[in-house]
Amino acid sequence: MASSSAPDEPRGAIVAVIPAHNEGLRIGAVVREATRHLGVIVVDDGSTDGTAAAAREAGASVIEQRPNQGKGAALRTGFRRALAEGATGIVTLDGDGQHDPAEIPRFLAADAASGDRPDLIIGRRDFRRMPPSRRLANELGRLAFSWAVGRGIPDNQSGFRLISRHLAAATLASDEAGFEFEVEVITTCIRRRGRIAWVPIRTIYAGETSHIRPIHHFVHFLRICLRARRAVRDERG
């Protein structure tokens, strides 16, 4: 069940969707910077702290999703709201400060750079600047997913993205509740023969507690890679 409270956002614009779970200490700063560039929708995914209140105070439109359903489900909830309000595109970023909202203009510039606008613009991180365990996980994930879809995908798990209206709508039927949804978005784009572009972004780690469970993450990532491989092969006939 979801409830909302916020002023109306301008229709027909690119908006930001930020999923957040127990980010009461960080979400305010993220929203304040993001609202300098875009209207912001925060999906509070079952938080037990002051995430929703802090996001509202900072100027976001807030959807409270109860109980906690996972990042993928939270993103789709935000997509539905943005699409219903007429958004032409959606920027996604995390609410924990690992994505710098000051870099949103990079995505907007890449989106407007040519007449053939990308369906998906992904923020590419520098893996060399990650803690060793995360660097290894991301490198292995990059290789596995690139193999699965038959093309080089430099960063498949970056959540800092700009997604076209049509691609966002195409992802709403997904049943992936967790981080796997973000990987599936790339597969959906490839299956639809959409164009993917990349922009460099800062790689920010400040000792935050990871929400990822390594073994669980690994097993589910292998599943999503195999699913992506089947989907792309089926599309190619």
C-alpha positions in Angstrom: 0.0 0.0 0.0 1.3 3.4 -0.9 0.3 6.9 0.2 1.6 10.3 -1.0 1.9 13.9 0.0 3.4 16.6 -2.0 2.9 19.6 -4.2 2.2 18.9 -7.9 5.3 18.6 -10.1 5.4 20.3 -13.6 4.0 18.0 -16.2 5.9 16.9 -19.3 9.4 17.2 -17.8 12.2 14.9 -16.8 11.9 14.1 -13.1 14.1 12.3 -10.6 12.9 9.2 -8.8 14.8 8.3 -5.6 14.1 5.0 -3.7 15.1 5.2 -0.1 15.0 2.8 2.9 16.0 4.2 6.3 18.0 7.1 4.9 16.6 9.8 7.2 20.1 11.2 7.9 21.1 11.5 4.3 18.0 11.9 2.1 17.5 15.6 2.9 20.8 16.6 1.4 20.3 14.5 -1.7 16.9 15.9 -2.3 17.9 19.5 -1.8 20.7 19.2 -4.4 18.5 17.2 -6.8 15.7 19.8 -6.7 18.1 22.4 -8.1 17.8 20.5 -11.4 14.6 18.5 -11.4 11.3 17.8 -9.7 11.9 14.9 -7.3 9.8 11.9 -6.3 11.1 9.9 -3.3 9.7 6.5 -2.7 10.1 5.7 1.0 10.3 1.9 0.9 9.1 0.8 4.3 11.5 3.0 6.4 11.2 3.0 10.1 13.0 6.3 10.6 12.3 9.8 9.5 13.1 9.3 5.8 9.7 10.4 4.5 9.5 13.5 6.7 13.1 14.5 5.8 12.4 14.1 2.1 9.2 16.2 2.2 10.9 18.9 4.2 13.7 19.1 1.6 11.1 19.6 -1.2 10.4 16.1 -2.6 7.1 14.6 -3.6 6.9 11.5 -1.3 5.3 8.1 -1.8 5.3 5.9 1.4 5.4 2.3 0.4 4.4 -0.1 3.2 5.8 -2.7 3.9 9.3 -2.7 2.6 9.2 -4.3 -0.9 12.7 -3.8 -2.3 14.5 -1.4 -4.5 13.1 -2.7 -7.8 9.5 -2.4 -6.5 10.2 1.1 -5.2 11.6 2.2 -8.5 8.5 0.9 -10.4 6.2 2.7 -7.9 8.1 5.9 -8.7 8.0 5.3 -12.4 4.2 4.9 -12.3 3.8 8.2 -10.5 6.2 10.0 -12.9 4.6 8.5 -16.0 1.1 9.4 -14.7 2.3 13.0 -14.3 3.5 13.1 -17.9 7.3 12.8 -17.3 9.2 12.6 -20.6 12.2 10.9 -18.8 13.2 9.7 -15.4 16.5 10.2 -13.6 17.1 7.6 -10.9 19.7 7.9 -8.1 20.2 6.5 -4.7 19.2 8.2 -1.5 22.3 7.3 0.5 24.7 9.9 -1.0 26.6 7.5 -3.2 25.4 9.4 -6.2 26.1 13.1 -6.5 23.0 15.0 -7.6 25.2 17.8 -8.8 26.0 15.5 -11.7 22.4 15.4 -13.0 23.2 18.0 -15.7 25.6 15.5 -17.3 22.7 13.2 -17.9 20.5 16.0 -19.2 23.3 17.2 -21.6 23.8 13.6 -22.9 20.1 13.3 -23.4 19.9 16.5 -25.4 23.2 16.0 -27.3 21.7 14.6 -30.5 18.4 14.1 -32.3 18.6 10.4 -31.7 18.0 10.5 -27.9 19.2 7.5 -25.9 16.6 5.2 -24.3 19.0 4.7 -21.4 21.9 6.7 -20.1 23.9 5.0 -17.4 26.4 6.7 -15.0 29.7 4.8 -15.4 31.7 4.5 -12.2 35.5 4.1 -11.9 35.8 0.6 -10.3 39.4 1.4 -9.4 38.1 3.9 -6.8 36.0 1.3 -5.0 36.9 -0.8 -1.9 38.6 -4.0 -3.1 35.6 -6.3 -2.4 33.2 -4.1 -4.3 35.6 -3.6 -7.1 35.9 -7.4 -7.5 32.2 -7.9 -7.4 31.6 -5.2 -10.0 34.3 -6.4 -12.3 33.0 -10.0 -12.2 29.5 -8.7 -12.7 30.5 -6.7 -15.7 32.1 -9.6 -17.4 29.2 -12.0 -16.6 26.5 -9.6 -17.8 28.4 -8.6 -20.9 28.7 -12.3 -21.8 25.0 -12.7 -21.2 23.8 -10.0 -23.5 26.6 -10.4 -26.1 28.0 -6.9 -25.9 30.2 -4.9 -23.6 28.3 -3.3 -20.7 30.9 -1.3 -18.7 28.7 -0.9 -15.5 25.5 -2.8 -15.1 24.7 -2.1 -11.5 25.1 1.7 -11.4 21.7 3.1 -10.2 22.4 6.6 -11.5 20.6 6.7 -14.8 18.3 8.6 -17.1 15.5 6.4 -18.5 13.3 7.3 -21.4 9.5 7.4 -20.9 9.0 4.5 -23.2 11.6 2.3 -21.6 10.3 3.1 -18.1 6.8 2.1 -19.2 8.2 -1.2 -20.7 9.7 -2.2 -17.3 6.5 -1.9 -15.3 5.5 -5.5 -15.9 8.8 -6.8 -14.2 8.5 -8.9 -11.1 12.0 -8.2 -9.9 11.7 -6.7 -6.5 15.4 -6.1 -5.6 18.6 -4.8 -7.2 18.1 -7.3 -10.1 15.5 -4.9 -11.5 18.2 -2.4 -12.5 20.0 -5.1 -14.4 16.8 -6.2 -16.1 16.2 -2.6 -17.3 19.3 -2.9 -19.4 18.2 -6.2 -20.8 14.8 -4.7 -21.7 16.5 -1.8 -23.5 18.7 -4.2 -25.5 15.7 -6.4 -26.4 13.8 -3.4 -27.6 16.9 -2.4 -29.7 17.1 0.8 -27.7 20.2 3.0 -27.6 22.4 3.0 -24.5 24.8 5.9 -23.7 27.2 6.4 -20.8 28.4 9.3 -18.7 31.2 9.3 -16.2 30.2 9.8 -12.6 32.0 10.1 -9.3 32.6 6.9 -7.3 31.6 7.8 -3.8 32.1 5.5 -0.8 32.1 6.9 2.7 31.9 3.8 4.9 28.1 3.3 4.4 26.7 0.0 5.4 25.9 -2.1 2.3 22.4 -3.5 2.0 23.8 -6.2 -0.3 24.2 -9.8 1.1 27.1 -11.3 -0.9 26.0 -14.9 -1.4 22.3 -13.8 -1.9 23.5 -11.2 -4.4 25.8 -13.6 -6.3 23.1 -16.3 -6.7 20.5 -13.8 -7.8 22.9 -12.0 -10.2 23.7 -15.3 -11.9 20.0 -16.0 -12.3 19.4 -12.6 -13.9 22.4 -13.1 -16.2 21.1 -16.4 -17.4 17.6 -14.9 -17.8 19.1 -12.0 -19.8 21.0 -14.4 -22.1 17.9 -16.3 -22.9 15.9 -13.2 -23.5 18.5 -11.7 -25.9 19.0 -15.0 -27.7 15.2 -15.4 -28.2 14.9 -11.8 -29.5 17.7 -12.5 -32.1 15.9 -15.6 -33.1 
